Amino acid sequence: MKFTSVVTLALVFALGTISTAYAAESITGCLSGPDSQGAYTLTRAAEPKEATVTGSRDLGKHVGHEVSLTGEWSAKGGDGGPADFTATVVRHVSTSCPKN
């Protein structure tokens, strides 16, 4: 009985870790950059308004375009600074950015 409980707890913990490790999010906005560190900025209508974006090698092809990025937040921003987003997938939305 004790062995079964330990195995069950280990399995529950492993499944919980797996499900959160792959929690990707998609964000859409206008891409600019790169800055001196090679990071790009995504300006969007939703909060946070700006996200510093790294990750995908495809980012450079889409500067000045509206894109949808899939990836993960590494920091949600704070103290008024931009949030950090690591993109794994870049999807082209438009060759121009919407006018605000």
C-alpha positions, -999 to 999 in steps of 0.1 A, spaced: 0 0 0 28 24 9 46 17 -24 14 24 -44 9 58 -26 45 68 -34 41 59 -70 8 77 -73 22 108 -58 52 107 -81 29 103 -111 7 132 -101 37 154 -96 52 144 -130 20 150 -148 15 184 -132 51 194 -142 46 183 -178 13 201 -182 27 235 -170 60 231 -189 42 233 -223 18 262 -215 23 284 -245 5 316 -252 -1 336 -284 3 374 -286 -3 397 -315 12 431 -323 37 452 -344 73 440 -343 102 464 -342 140 461 -335 164 446 -329 181 466 -302 218 465 -294 213 432 -275 194 415 -304 160 418 -287 129 429 -306 98 448 -293 62 438 -299 38 467 -294 2 456 -289 -32 469 -279 -35 446 -248 -16 448 -216 13 448 -213 15 473 -242 51 464 -250 69 431 -248 106 425 -253 108 395 -276 136 370 -281 138 334 -293 129 328 -329 154 334 -357 124 344 -379 118 376 -360 141 397 -383 121 389 -414 90 405 -398 102 438 -385 76 465 -393 49 438 -397 20 427 -376 27 392 -363 13 367 -340 39 351 -317 35 318 -298 58 312 -268 61 319 -231 64 349 -208 96 349 -188 86 380 -169 53 400 -170 71 433 -167 70 455 -137 79 490 -126 65 502 -159 91 483 -180 82 460 -209 75 423 -203 98 396 -216 84 370 -241 103 341 -256 88 333 -290 90 298 -305 66 304 -334 62 335 -356 31 338 -377 28 366 -402 -5 386 -399 0 417 -421 28 435 -440 19 467 -421 10 476 -386 -25 489 -377 -27 526 -372 -36 536 -336 
